[in-house]
Amino acid sequence: MLNLSLSSTTLSLVFQKLLKILLYLLAGWLANKTIVVSIKKLKLASEKLGPRARPQHQARLKTLRSLIKNTARFVVNFTVFLLILTELGVNIAPLITGASIVGLAVGFGAKSLIADLIAGFFIILENQFNVGDRVKIGTSEGRVIRLSLRTTTLKDDQGRYHIIPNSAIKAVVKFPKKS
């Protein structure tokens, strides 16, 4: 009888943990859906401006929407991951501490990555160019199809993609939009 009681208690604990994990996954899914819906509403609001909004503002909004969506989704997914680990009995404090130390070491070792991120931040902040602009960066020329904090992706007239680290961008030629 003691074994039956112990196993039902164990089953109850396992069920509770599984239920919490499912709730975390559901909350993460809902948060990601909310992010996507919010970004779509932002897109619709910017499209309502129509011809009154300058094309460069539209391109800048598109770039910022993509950046916000990707960052927010990463934060939500990472948080859900940590909550699930906690529920499984993993002490995440050493994990977070270790990740911080590794992050610091990688930061020192990855100077070019940090330079890419800083350069990307200023490209976006200063509105140097946006998604949809035709630019020449170094020897690469094409339309900007993706702009992130780390890289800029161009697509040339032959359909080739040029992925350029933002720290490598020293000068940009921005071509006027065709009317």
ChimeraX attribute file (.defattr): number of C-alpha atoms within 10 A of each C-alpha:
attribute: neighborCount
match mode: 1-to-1
recipient: residues
	/A:1	6
	/A:2	7
	/A:3	8
	/A:4	9
	/A:5	10
	/A:6	11
	/A:7	12
	/A:8	12
	/A:9	12
	/A:10	12
	/A:11	12
	/A:12	12
	/A:13	12
	/A:14	13
	/A:15	12
	/A:16	13
	/A:17	16
	/A:18	15
	/A:19	12
	/A:20	15
	/A:21	20
	/A:22	13
	/A:23	14
	/A:24	18
	/A:25	17
	/A:26	13
	/A:27	14
	/A:28	20
	/A:29	16
	/A:30	12
	/A:31	16
	/A:32	19
	/A:33	13
	/A:34	12
	/A:35	18
	/A:36	17
	/A:37	12
	/A:38	14
	/A:39	18
	/A:40	13
	/A:41	12
	/A:42	15
	/A:43	15
	/A:44	11
	/A:45	11
	/A:46	15
	/A:47	13
	/A:48	11
	/A:49	11
	/A:50	11
	/A:51	8
	/A:52	8
	/A:53	12
	/A:54	10
	/A:55	15
	/A:56	17
	/A:57	13
	/A:58	19
	/A:59	17
	/A:60	19
	/A:61	17
	/A:62	20
	/A:63	20
	/A:64	19
	/A:65	18
	/A:66	14
	/A:67	14
	/A:68	13
	/A:69	15
	/A:70	14
	/A:71	11
	/A:72	15
	/A:73	18
	/A:74	13
	/A:75	13
	/A:76	16
	/A:77	16
	/A:78	13
	/A:79	14
	/A:80	20
	/A:81	16
	/A:82	16
	/A:83	17
	/A:84	20
	/A:85	14
	/A:86	14
	/A:87	16
	/A:88	13
	/A:89	9
	/A:90	13
	/A:91	12
	/A:92	13
	/A:93	10
	/A:94	10
	/A:95	12
	/A:96	12
	/A:97	11
	/A:98	12
	/A:99	12
	/A:100	12
	/A:101	12
	/A:102	12
	/A:103	13
	/A:104	12
	/A:105	11
	/A:106	13
	/A:107	13
	/A:108	12
	/A:109	11
	/A:110	13
	/A:111	11
	/A:112	16
	/A:113	19
	/A:114	17
	/A:115	17
	/A:116	22
	/A:117	19
	/A:118	15
	/A:119	21
	/A:120	22
	/A:121	16
	/A:122	13
	/A:123	19
	/A:124	17
	/A:125	11
	/A:126	9
	/A:127	13
	/A:128	13
	/A:129	20
	/A:130	27
	/A:131	22
	/A:132	21
	/A:133	19
	/A:134	22
	/A:135	20
	/A:136	18
	/A:137	19
	/A:138	13
	/A:139	5
	/A:140	15
	/A:141	19
	/A:142	23
	/A:143	22
	/A:144	22
	/A:145	17
	/A:146	17
	/A:147	26
	/A:148	21
	/A:149	20
	/A:150	19
	/A:151	21
	/A:152	22
	/A:153	19
	/A:154	27
	/A:155	18
	/A:156	17
	/A:157	10
	/A:158	7
	/A:159	9
	/A:160	10
	/A:161	17
	/A:162	19
	/A:163	15
	/A:164	18
	/A:165	20
	/A:166	25
	/A:167	17
	/A:168	14
	/A:169	16
	/A:170	9
	/A:171	9
	/A:172	13
	/A:173	13
	/A:174	17
	/A:175	12
	/A:176	9
	/A:177	10
	/A:178	5
	/A:179	3
